[in-house]
Amino acid sequence: MYPFSKTIYNVDAYIVKVYPEGHRNYRFYQADYLYWLHQFLKTKPNKHGIQMNKGFIKIDMSHEIAMIGTNH
């Protein structure tokens, strides 16, 4: 799906890898999180100055990753 999600599904998708607190790459996750939070919290004001709420979709792939290599 990613990076062709916009072309195929009309979904502008970006992947943010989550690292737990204390992990050496946690700071990269925090930086990405804050960037995307700023980008996707609200739309730009329209001609009337109104901003609309935007949001995130969280997809948890941990179950599918755990299933790789099994007979399930």
WORA-V86279 format. One line per field, one symbol per residue. ss: DSSP state (H for helix, E for strand, C for the rest). burial: I if it has 24 or more other ideal C-beta (glycine too) atoms within 12 Angstrom, else O. A space follows every 10 residues. Layout:
BEGIN
ss=???
burial=???
END
This chain:
BEGIN
ss=CCCCHHHHHC CCCCCCCCCC CCCCCHHHHH HHHHHHHHHH CECCCCCCCC CCECCCCCCC CHHHHHHCCC CC
burial=OOOOOOOOOO OOOOOIOOOO OOOOOOOOOO OOOOOOOOOO OOOOOOOOOO OOOOOOOOOO OOOOOOOOOO OO
END
